[in-house]
Amino acid sequence: MKKTPFYIEVLYIVWALTLIVANGITFSITTTDFCRYVEEKQEASNLSELAMKKIKERKAELGIPMATKDILQTGLLGERYTSISTTFGVLEAKRTSLNPNFAAVIIDMFKEGGIEKGDEVGVVFSGSFPAINISVLSAIEIFELKPCIMISIGASSYGANHPEFTFLEMFDYLYQEQVFSNPINYISLGGNNDLGDEFEEDSREKIIQRIKQYPATFIFESDFETNIKKRMAYFDQDVPDMKMFINVGGNLVSMGREEAAFIEKNGLIKPSYFSNQFGKNSGNQGLLDRYLNKRIPIIHMLNIKGLAYEYNLPYDPIVPFEVGMGDVYMEKKYNITIPIVTLGLSGFLLVFLYFYKRNEQ
């Protein structure tokens, strides 16, 4: 067997070192600039900020005092406990959720999830994170999506839990003021069994009467499986070409019950062939798992602390939010000159080695 000439061995070594050095230089020399769709992100966040300001003004008009823990005076934070509170909520996470820049996060998830303008989406809101709900609605508006929107009244602590000004009243006010162009399609009480079982009876009856005054369909179904199937039928009817399912909060119908409710992932979740969920096909699955099983991507907004850290948004800030600024609007850019030159050199060496080997035979 003929020995490979020394200069060819050197050539291989130089080639390998060149690739390593080029790779290192490319990843070490980066610039940070506005991302490609920064305008859409900023528009969504500005709309979210406008909507939140209108809710603050509306609360003042109605004589509803600012929540005691709303240190930034946003008007979107509720009290620790009221007659329609459902479960315990973490105050720091609730204050973090008041950031209008979460609308830019939703736009980012739309882009990564393959959503295009005009697509149909299914949406479920609880009253636990009214500001996140508004950010989602703002992103939907900017993306000109066609949503089917279901809301529930119940809210965990520090959410939209004022019994006379629930998220239903917030949403309806913003719709009437033409901040948002999409109305509510379906309403339920939320909370325990999706029937508001933990509400104080007087508040519960008053809310039911208010719900019945709206043109939206009132969902009042005690059987879990029937409730889920009814909702999926409504989605099939209203958004038959659903491209994404969006959930905000930890409501029963989205999360599921018993062991199936312990969904670990958060944010954008794309379908996979493997499920880490307990209770798969057990009948306890909520809408999140069922749409993943149907190969539909979902957005699940619940672990606000995790989302804030992922997108480098301030956690429980003590200073006002800077809308339209921050890492969520930026992206790293690499100089591709070195990779192109290296690719060209590699191509030349491959051709050279091909003819060398051919002449050696």
NUMARVEX-470815 format. One record per residue (C-alpha): residue number from 1; x, y, z; residue in three letters. Coordinates in pm, whole numbers, padded with zeros to 5 digits. Each point is the difference from the previous one (the first is absolute). Example, Ala and Ser with C-alpha at 12.3 -4.5 7.8 and 13.67 -1.06 7.14 Angstrom:
# residues 2
+-----+--------+--------+--------+------+
|  nr |     c1 |     c2 |     c3 | rest |
+-----+--------+--------+--------+------+
|   1 |  01230 | -00450 |  00780 |  ala |
|   2 |  00137 |  00344 | -00066 |  ser |
+-----+--------+--------+--------+------+
This chain:
# residues 361
+-----+--------+--------+--------+------+
|  nr |     c1 |     c2 |     c3 | rest |
+-----+--------+--------+--------+------+
|   1 |  00000 |  00000 |  00000 |  met |
|   2 |  00145 |  00333 | -00109 |  lys |
|   3 |  00071 |  00242 |  00285 |  lys |
|   4 | -00181 |  00337 | -00004 |  thr |
|   5 |  00249 |  00280 | -00072 |  pro |
|   6 |  00096 |  00221 |  00294 |  phe |
|   7 | -00135 |  00318 | -00162 |  tyr |
|   8 | -00345 | -00162 | -00038 |  ile |
|   9 | -00005 | -00089 |  00371 |  glu |
|  10 |  00098 |  00359 |  00081 |  val |
|  11 | -00277 |  00119 | -00228 |  leu |
|  12 | -00258 | -00206 |  00196 |  tyr |
|  13 |  00126 |  00146 |  00329 |  ile |
|  14 | -00007 |  00357 | -00130 |  val |
|  15 | -00348 | -00055 | -00137 |  trp |
|  16 | -00129 | -00132 |  00334 |  ala |
|  17 |  00163 |  00284 |  00196 |  leu |
|  18 | -00146 |  00254 | -00243 |  thr |
|  19 | -00350 | -00135 |  00055 |  leu |
|  20 |  00042 |  00007 |  00378 |  ile |
|  21 |  00140 |  00353 |  00006 |  val |
|  22 | -00262 |  00129 | -00246 |  ala |
|  23 | -00277 | -00150 |  00212 |  asn |
|  24 |  00141 |  00158 |  00316 |  gly |
|  25 |  00038 |  00342 | -00158 |  ile |
|  26 | -00352 | -00009 | -00148 |  thr |
|  27 | -00166 | -00072 |  00334 |  phe |
|  28 |  00219 |  00238 |  00199 |  ser |
|  29 | -00044 |  00303 | -00226 |  ile |
|  30 | -00371 |  00082 |  00017 |  thr |
|  31 | -00207 |  00314 | -00002 |  thr |
|  32 | -00335 |  00065 |  00165 |  thr |
|  33 | -00267 |  00181 | -00198 |  asp |
|  34 | -00377 |  00028 | -00021 |  phe |
|  35 | -00159 | -00326 | -00113 |  cys |
|  36 | -00157 | -00034 | -00343 |  arg |
|  37 | -00358 |  00049 |  00122 |  tyr |
|  38 |  00063 |  00265 |  00264 |  val |
|  39 | -00272 |  00227 | -00143 |  glu |
|  40 | -00271 | -00260 |  00060 |  glu |
|  41 |  00126 | -00063 |  00353 |  lys |
|  42 |  00005 |  00369 |  00083 |  gln |
|  43 | -00345 |  00055 | -00148 |  glu |
|  44 | -00142 | -00284 |  00208 |  ala |
|  45 |  00164 |  00124 |  00320 |  ser |
|  46 | -00115 |  00358 | -00060 |  asn |
|  47 | -00356 | -00126 | -00055 |  leu |
|  48 |  00022 | -00205 |  00318 |  ser |
|  49 |  00119 |  00307 |  00193 |  glu |
|  50 | -00288 |  00207 | -00141 |  leu |
|  51 | -00254 | -00264 |  00098 |  ala |
|  52 |  00139 | -00022 |  00354 |  met |
|  53 | -00015 |  00377 |  00039 |  lys |
|  54 | -00364 | -00003 | -00109 |  lys |
|  55 | -00082 | -00265 |  00260 |  ile |
|  56 |  00169 |  00212 |  00267 |  lys |
|  57 | -00204 |  00302 | -00107 |  glu |
|  58 | -00321 | -00203 | -00008 |  arg |
|  59 |  00060 | -00127 |  00353 |  lys |
|  60 |  00046 |  00358 |  00117 |  ala |
|  61 | -00327 |  00099 | -00172 |  glu |
|  62 | -00181 | -00281 |  00183 |  leu |
|  63 |  00153 |  00103 |  00332 |  gly |
|  64 |  00189 | -00327 |  00043 |  ile |
|  65 |  00309 |  00068 |  00214 |  pro |
|  66 |  00349 | -00104 | -00104 |  met |
|  67 |  00103 | -00335 |  00147 |  ala |
|  68 |  00212 |  00039 |  00310 |  thr |
|  69 |  00289 | -00201 | -00147 |  lys |
|  70 | -00003 |  00172 | -00342 |  asp |
|  71 |  00324 |  00190 |  00064 |  ile |
|  72 |  00031 |  00113 | -00364 |  leu |
|  73 | -00361 |  00128 | -00001 |  gln |
|  74 | -00093 | -00195 | -00313 |  thr |
|  75 | -00362 | -00066 |  00091 |  gly |
|  76 |  00028 | -00361 | -00119 |  leu |
|  77 |  00087 | -00160 |  00334 |  leu |
|  78 | -00276 | -00140 |  00218 |  gly |
|  79 | -00025 | -00062 |  00372 |  glu |
|  80 |  00126 | -00304 |  00187 |  arg |
|  81 | -00349 | -00133 |  00063 |  tyr |
|  82 | -00352 |  00093 | -00111 |  thr |
|  83 | -00334 | -00175 | -00033 |  ser |
|  84 |  00096 | -00145 | -00342 |  ile |
|  85 |  00360 | -00101 |  00074 |  ser |
|  86 |  00083 | -00357 | -00094 |  thr |
|  87 |  00354 | -00108 |  00093 |  thr |
|  88 |  00313 |  00156 |  00150 |  phe |
|  89 |  00217 |  00205 | -00234 |  gly |
|  90 |  00357 |  00119 |  00044 |  val |
|  91 |  00004 |  00379 |  00039 |  leu |
|  92 |  00345 |  00045 | -00157 |  glu |
|  93 | -00102 | -00196 | -00309 |  ala |
|  94 | -00326 |  00194 | -00029 |  lys |
|  95 |  00187 |  00332 |  00010 |  arg |
|  96 |  00246 | -00130 | -00259 |  thr |
|  97 | -00290 | -00090 | -00231 |  ser |
|  98 | -00107 |  00367 | -00017 |  leu |
|  99 |  00280 |  00071 | -00251 |  asn |
| 100 | -00140 |  00101 | -00345 |  pro |
| 101 |  00318 | -00141 | -00156 |  asn |
| 102 | -00152 | -00346 |  00040 |  phe |
| 103 | -00185 |  00083 | -00322 |  ala |
| 104 |  00339 | -00009 | -00175 |  ala |
| 105 |  00063 | -00341 |  00160 |  val |
| 106 | -00326 | -00127 | -00151 |  ile |
| 107 |  00100 |  00135 | -00343 |  ile |
| 108 |  00330 | -00186 |  00038 |  asp |
| 109 | -00192 | -00321 |  00075 |  met |
| 110 | -00228 |  00057 | -00300 |  phe |
| 111 |  00304 |  00028 | -00225 |  lys |
| 112 |  00172 | -00305 |  00146 |  glu |
| 113 | -00325 | -00197 | -00012 |  gly |
| 114 | -00048 |  00068 | -00370 |  gly |
| 115 | -00304 |  00224 |  00035 |  ile |
| 116 | -00072 |  00230 | -00292 |  glu |
| 117 | -00227 |  00303 | -00027 |  lys |
| 118 | -00363 | -00097 | -00037 |  gly |
| 119 |  00033 | -00345 |  00160 |  asp |
| 120 | -00273 | -00142 |  00221 |  glu |
| 121 |  00076 | -00058 |  00370 |  val |
| 122 | -00185 | -00128 |  00303 |  gly |
| 123 |  00037 |  00199 |  00323 |  val |
| 124 | -00091 | -00069 |  00364 |  val |
| 125 |  00044 |  00269 |  00267 |  phe |
| 126 | -00060 | -00022 |  00373 |  ser |
| 127 | -00016 |  00312 |  00214 |  gly |
| 128 |  00328 | -00078 |  00176 |  ser |
| 129 |  00233 |  00199 | -00229 |  phe |
| 130 | -00205 |  00283 | -00156 |  pro |
| 131 |  00311 |  00184 | -00122 |  ala |
| 132 |  00131 | -00311 | -00178 |  ile |
| 133 | -00345 | -00047 | -00152 |  asn |
| 134 |  00022 |  00356 | -00133 |  ile |
| 135 |  00350 | -00062 | -00138 |  ser |
| 136 | -00126 | -00309 | -00185 |  val |
| 137 | -00296 |  00196 | -00140 |  leu |
| 138 |  00240 |  00275 | -00113 |  ser |
| 139 |  00222 | -00250 | -00182 |  ala |
| 140 | -00309 | -00157 | -00161 |  ile |
| 141 | -00110 |  00346 | -00115 |  glu |
| 142 |  00336 |  00090 | -00155 |  ile |
| 143 |  00023 | -00341 | -00170 |  phe |
| 144 | -00359 |  00040 | -00128 |  glu |
| 145 | -00081 | -00351 |  00119 |  leu |
| 146 | -00349 | -00149 |  00003 |  lys |
| 147 | -00061 | -00119 |  00357 |  pro |
| 148 | -00272 | -00187 |  00180 |  cys |
| 149 |  00019 |  00135 |  00355 |  ile |
| 150 | -00120 | -00172 |  00315 |  met |
| 151 |  00035 |  00169 |  00340 |  ile |
| 152 | -00072 | -00105 |  00357 |  ser |
| 153 | -00082 |  00234 |  00285 |  ile |
| 154 |  00186 | -00157 |  00291 |  gly |
| 155 |  00340 |  00143 |  00091 |  ala |
| 156 |  00275 | -00100 |  00238 |  ser |
| 157 |  00120 |  00253 |  00254 |  ser |
| 158 |  00118 |  00334 | -00141 |  tyr |
| 159 | -00171 | -00072 | -00332 |  gly |
| 160 | -00316 |  00158 | -00144 |  ala |
| 161 | -00194 | -00091 |  00313 |  asn |
| 162 | -00208 |  00311 |  00067 |  his |
| 163 | -00356 | -00143 | -00003 |  pro |
| 164 | -00140 |  00306 | -00180 |  glu |
| 165 |  00283 |  00037 | -00249 |  phe |
| 166 |  00116 | -00345 | -00111 |  thr |
| 167 |  00197 | -00074 | -00314 |  phe |
| 168 | -00335 | -00022 | -00179 |  leu |
| 169 | -00063 |  00370 |  00069 |  glu |
| 170 |  00360 |  00089 | -00086 |  met |
| 171 | -00015 | -00182 | -00333 |  phe |
| 172 | -00342 |  00134 | -00090 |  asp |
| 173 |  00106 |  00358 |  00077 |  tyr |
| 174 |  00306 | -00028 | -00224 |  leu |
| 175 | -00216 | -00150 | -00275 |  tyr |
| 176 | -00257 |  00277 |  00029 |  gln |
| 177 |  00279 |  00258 | -00010 |  glu |
| 178 |  00125 | -00170 | -00321 |  gln |
| 179 |  00341 | -00070 |  00146 |  val |
| 180 | -00055 | -00361 | -00103 |  phe |
| 181 | -00211 | -00112 | -00295 |  ser |
| 182 | -00076 | -00358 |  00111 |  asn |
| 183 | -00285 | -00063 |  00249 |  pro |
| 184 | -00035 | -00269 |  00264 |  ile |
| 185 | -00161 | -00313 | -00146 |  asn |
| 186 | -00050 | -00219 |  00306 |  tyr |
| 187 | -00010 |  00060 |  00378 |  ile |
| 188 |  00012 | -00230 |  00301 |  ser |
| 189 |  00031 |  00063 |  00372 |  leu |
| 190 |  00330 | -00186 |  00034 |  gly |
| 191 |  00130 | -00101 |  00340 |  gly |
| 192 | -00087 | -00334 |  00156 |  asn |
| 193 | -00176 | -00230 | -00253 |  asn |
| 194 | -00014 |  00302 | -00234 |  asp |
| 195 | -00317 |  00095 |  00190 |  leu |
| 196 |  00142 |  00256 |  00242 |  gly |
| 197 | -00077 | -00230 |  00293 |  asp |
| 198 |  00234 |  00193 |  00230 |  glu |
| 199 | -00160 |  00338 | -00075 |  phe |
| 200 | -00216 |  00159 |  00263 |  glu |
| 201 | -00359 | -00074 | -00098 |  glu |
| 202 | -00115 |  00362 | -00032 |  asp |
| 203 |  00291 |  00094 | -00230 |  ser |
| 204 | -00046 | -00319 | -00201 |  arg |
| 205 | -00365 |  00071 | -00074 |  glu |
| 206 |  00067 |  00363 | -00093 |  lys |
| 207 |  00276 | -00105 | -00240 |  ile |
| 208 | -00221 | -00264 | -00162 |  ile |
| 209 | -00264 |  00266 | -00062 |  gln |
| 210 |  00260 |  00231 | -00157 |  arg |
| 211 |  00134 | -00280 | -00220 |  ile |
| 212 | -00348 | -00068 | -00134 |  lys |
| 213 | -00023 |  00360 | -00120 |  gln |
| 214 |  00292 | -00053 | -00240 |  tyr |
| 215 | -00041 | -00141 | -00349 |  pro |
| 216 |  00272 | -00258 |  00071 |  ala |
| 217 | -00100 | -00361 |  00072 |  thr |
| 218 | -00006 | -00092 |  00370 |  phe |
| 219 |  00166 | -00336 |  00072 |  ile |
| 220 | -00135 | -00151 |  00321 |  phe |
| 221 |  00081 | -00370 | -00002 |  glu |
| 222 |  00073 | -00207 |  00310 |  ser |
| 223 |  00128 | -00312 | -00176 |  asp |
| 224 |  00371 |  00042 | -00083 |  phe |
| 225 |  00009 | -00215 | -00315 |  glu |
| 226 | -00319 |  00154 | -00138 |  thr |
| 227 |  00143 |  00347 |  00067 |  asn |
| 228 |  00322 | -00079 | -00187 |  ile |
| 229 | -00177 | -00158 | -00298 |  lys |
| 230 | -00244 |  00289 | -00020 |  lys |
| 231 |  00284 |  00252 | -00010 |  arg |
| 232 |  00189 | -00193 | -00265 |  met |
| 233 | -00318 | -00016 | -00208 |  ala |
| 234 | -00035 |  00378 |  00032 |  tyr |
| 235 |  00359 |  00045 | -00115 |  phe |
| 236 | -00059 | -00238 | -00294 |  asp |
| 237 | -00304 |  00205 | -00093 |  gln |
| 238 |  00155 |  00347 |  00033 |  asp |
| 239 |  00364 | -00058 | -00096 |  val |
| 240 |  00002 | -00325 | -00202 |  pro |
| 241 |  00352 |  00071 | -00128 |  asp |
| 242 |  00152 |  00069 |  00345 |  met |
| 243 |  00376 |  00050 | -00028 |  lys |
| 244 |  00072 |  00052 |  00371 |  met |
| 245 | -00167 | -00033 |  00339 |  phe |
| 246 |  00077 |  00272 |  00258 |  ile |
| 247 | -00065 | -00029 |  00372 |  asn |
| 248 |  00061 |  00256 |  00276 |  val |
| 249 | -00035 | -00109 |  00361 |  gly |
| 250 | -00054 | -00331 |  00175 |  gly |
| 251 | -00367 | -00063 | -00064 |  asn |
| 252 | -00145 | -00350 |  00021 |  leu |
| 253 | -00112 | -00036 | -00360 |  val |
| 254 |  00344 |  00080 | -00142 |  ser |
| 255 |  00217 | -00173 |  00259 |  met |
| 256 | -00208 | -00312 |  00060 |  gly |
| 257 | -00059 | -00167 |  00334 |  arg |
| 258 |  00171 | -00235 |  00243 |  glu |
| 259 |  00334 | -00136 | -00125 |  glu |
| 260 | -00051 |  00136 | -00354 |  ala |
| 261 |  00004 |  00362 |  00122 |  ala |
| 262 |  00373 | -00001 |  00083 |  phe |
| 263 |  00133 |  00143 | -00324 |  ile |
| 264 |  00368 |  00083 |  00040 |  glu |
| 265 |  00068 |  00204 | -00311 |  lys |
| 266 | -00082 |  00365 | -00046 |  asn |
| 267 | -00009 |  00259 | -00276 |  gly |
| 268 |  00000 | -00131 | -00355 |  leu |
| 269 | -00039 | -00379 | -00010 |  ile |
| 270 |  00023 | -00179 | -00333 |  lys |
| 271 | -00153 | -00345 | -00053 |  pro |
| 272 |  00231 | -00298 |  00036 |  ser |
| 273 | -00039 | -00373 | -00041 |  tyr |
| 274 |  00084 | -00051 |  00366 |  phe |
| 275 | -00209 |  00132 |  00289 |  ser |
| 276 |  00130 |  00056 |  00351 |  asn |
| 277 | -00349 |  00046 |  00131 |  gln |
| 278 | -00158 | -00221 |  00260 |  phe |
| 279 | -00342 | -00139 | -00079 |  gly |
| 280 |  00034 | -00005 | -00377 |  lys |
| 281 | -00330 | -00114 | -00150 |  asn |
| 282 | -00139 | -00033 |  00354 |  ser |
| 283 | -00293 |  00233 | -00055 |  gly |
| 284 |  00150 |  00254 |  00240 |  asn |
| 285 |  00191 |  00194 | -00264 |  gln |
| 286 | -00086 |  00363 | -00054 |  gly |
| 287 |  00002 |  00198 | -00323 |  leu |
| 288 |  00378 |  00052 |  00008 |  leu |
| 289 |  00083 | -00369 | -00025 |  asp |
| 290 | -00285 | -00078 | -00236 |  arg |
| 291 |  00110 |  00258 | -00255 |  tyr |
| 292 |  00361 | -00112 |  00028 |  leu |
| 293 | -00125 | -00351 | -00074 |  asn |
| 294 | -00172 |  00144 | -00308 |  lys |
| 295 |  00343 |  00132 | -00113 |  arg |
| 296 | -00094 |  00364 |  00065 |  ile |
| 297 |  00265 |  00223 |  00166 |  pro |
| 298 | -00103 |  00176 |  00319 |  ile |
| 299 |  00098 |  00303 |  00205 |  ile |
| 300 | -00038 | -00055 |  00373 |  his |
| 301 |  00049 |  00310 |  00217 |  met |
| 302 |  00009 | -00097 |  00367 |  leu |
| 303 |  00355 | -00009 |  00141 |  asn |
| 304 |  00056 |  00373 | -00031 |  ile |
| 305 |  00327 | -00006 |  00195 |  lys |
| 306 |  00149 | -00253 | -00241 |  gly |
| 307 | -00119 |  00196 | -00303 |  leu |
| 308 |  00141 |  00325 |  00139 |  ala |
| 309 |  00343 | -00157 |  00048 |  tyr |
| 310 | -00011 | -00167 | -00343 |  glu |
| 311 | -00069 |  00331 | -00178 |  tyr |
| 312 |  00204 |  00211 |  00242 |  asn |
| 313 | -00295 |  00204 |  00124 |  leu |
| 314 |  00026 |  00153 |  00350 |  pro |
| 315 | -00145 | -00213 |  00279 |  tyr |
| 316 | -00214 |  00188 |  00252 |  asp |
| 317 |  00136 |  00339 | -00107 |  pro |
| 318 | -00015 |  00308 |  00219 |  ile |
| 319 |  00040 |  00249 | -00286 |  val |
| 320 | -00240 |  00057 | -00294 |  pro |
| 321 |  00033 | -00224 | -00305 |  phe |
| 322 |  00188 |  00125 | -00308 |  glu |
| 323 | -00240 | -00096 | -00275 |  val |
| 324 |  00158 | -00088 | -00334 |  gly |
| 325 |  00347 | -00048 |  00146 |  met |
| 326 |  00194 | -00303 |  00120 |  gly |
| 327 |  00147 | -00330 | -00111 |  asp |
| 328 | -00328 | -00131 | -00140 |  val |
| 329 |  00034 |  00258 | -00280 |  tyr |
| 330 |  00363 | -00086 | -00076 |  met |
| 331 |  00191 | -00285 | -00164 |  glu |
| 332 |  00363 | -00098 | -00046 |  lys |
| 333 |  00141 |  00031 | -00349 |  lys |
| 334 |  00309 | -00177 | -00132 |  tyr |
| 335 |  00247 |  00117 | -00263 |  asn |
| 336 | -00034 | -00258 | -00276 |  ile |
| 337 |  00307 |  00116 | -00198 |  thr |
| 338 |  00234 | -00245 |  00176 |  ile |
| 339 | -00233 | -00301 | -00047 |  pro |
| 340 | -00040 |  00083 | -00370 |  ile |
| 341 |  00375 |  00029 | -00051 |  val |
| 342 |  00057 | -00322 |  00195 |  thr |
| 343 | -00267 | -00178 | -00201 |  leu |
| 344 |  00163 |  00113 | -00323 |  gly |
| 345 |  00341 | -00116 |  00120 |  leu |
| 346 | -00145 | -00335 |  00105 |  ser |
| 347 | -00156 | -00043 | -00342 |  gly |
| 348 |  00333 |  00072 | -00168 |  phe |
| 349 |  00180 | -00252 |  00225 |  leu |
| 350 | -00265 | -00266 | -00065 |  leu |
| 351 |  00045 |  00041 | -00377 |  val |
| 352 |  00379 | -00010 |  00038 |  phe |
| 353 | -00010 | -00316 |  00213 |  leu |
| 354 | -00247 | -00164 | -00237 |  tyr |
| 355 |  00234 |  00041 | -00298 |  phe |
| 356 |  00301 | -00093 |  00213 |  tyr |
| 357 | -00161 | -00329 |  00100 |  lys |
| 358 | -00112 | -00061 | -00357 |  arg |
| 359 |  00355 |  00046 | -00134 |  asn |
| 360 |  00140 | -00229 |  00270 |  glu |
| 361 | -00218 | -00292 | -00113 |  gln |
+-----+--------+--------+--------+------+
